[in-house]
Amino acid sequence: MRIEHLFAGGVRQVRDHPQLVYTAVLAAAIVASFSYVAISFSGIAKDAQDQLVNVRIGSLQDAFAPLSAEVWDKPDVLRTYMRHLQELNPTIVDFDIVAQSPAAATAQWVVIFSSDPKREEQIVFRQDLLLNLAKSDPSHSFTIETSEGGVRYFYTARAVIGRDGAFRGIALTKQTLSAADQEIGTSLDHATITLVIIVLFLMLLFFRHARIIDYAVLYRKLREVDTLKDDFISMASHELRAPLTAIRGYAEMLGDQSLDTAARTQAIQRIDLSAKELDSLVADMLDVSRIEQGRMKIEPVRLDTKQALTEVCDTWEMRAKQKELTLTRELQENLAIMVDPDRFRQIAINLISNAVKYTNKGGITVRTYTENHEFVLRVSDTGIGMTEDERQKLFAKFYRAAGADVRKEQGTGLGLWITKELIEKMGGRVSVESIKGVGSHFIVRFTLAEAA
Ligand code: ADP
């Protein structure tokens, strides 16, 4: 359970910070290359060691063989000589001179002289091939490698030929490289420890990196919040000031006793309009805070979309007419979805009011239909449209396109953010198709409600 938890945490970290994958790949590459270098280096060192030892023992025997022939008749001198050579070369375990026993039937190889007298007269087992080879070619020394009980041994043989040219025996050495092997093993152990330390450092680096990324993400978020704050202040001061100035102006006007009834009525209407603007601004801000704090209440019920949209269109038809725009409805019958009716209306109002706001000639079409068993609401206009860059930023909080045709309209840049949040909270999706100067289509999709 704990491991699963850790694993899930790790997957989350990597998903949130894909940069970590690069660090991990880099760490793995360093470990792999270090291991490769260490292993191949120890292999090379082993080979070099073997070659060196073989060359050394070869030359030792090359020098020893003719010399031993000279003192063949003085066994003690020969033995002392062999002992001395063995002392000088600690890798030599046994140093013998062997010869074939006269009994032709057995033809076994027997130790005749040895640095260790106890070995004399012992039979030499399993070296027949090497000894016969050395006997057949007296001008060379021959080496074979064997393994006894997990330890590597090198047997080297060279024929001893007397002055008269007669074959006397074979100088046979048994060497071990266990000390060198051990040293290489120790080096490998050291390399492994170093590798473990490197891996630990890399892991440390890895986690530090993860934390640095966290800080970077936090820093970016803080900057975003800071920009949002600036946007909010500039939006709020502008959007609050315009209706407030209007209210103050008309209120002052109302104080003028000489004002006729028509002018009074107009002033009161303007005050009412500005108050409504302020009201909708405050409502938007409240919605933002409700959504952000997860306090937005959504109570889905089965809603007949045609009825809900007809009401919204009725309201906005007037405003469209004032701008000499047409508002066409193509609302399919019997399309029901499971949504919060107030929030659905709010979505429709936002999209239709934007379409009216950002269209100067032509008209708006509100269409509903089904596609791939989904309900689709399409609000199209022949308005100012937007660039691809603007389209991508459209749903960001406080975003408003920079063009004068947008800035001349009142707006907070919150409507579409709220719209998108509401749609997604009710399980729907929203997308936009638009061409600058031609018009825009806002497309909202919801799952159709089951038949009643
Ligand atoms: P507001 O309308 O208050 O500025 P919105 O969040 O509703 O804020 O819209 C954000 C921005 O998206 C607008 O400022 C405008 O630039 C762009 N926009 C929205 N609807 C349309 C539309 N129908 N046609 C062209 N641009 C639009």
Residues whose N, C-alpha, C, O or C-beta is under 5 A from the ligand:
A	BS01	ADP	N354 A355 Y358 G383 I384 G385 M386 L394 Y399 R400 A401 V406 Q410 G411 T412 G413 L414 G415 L416 W417 S440
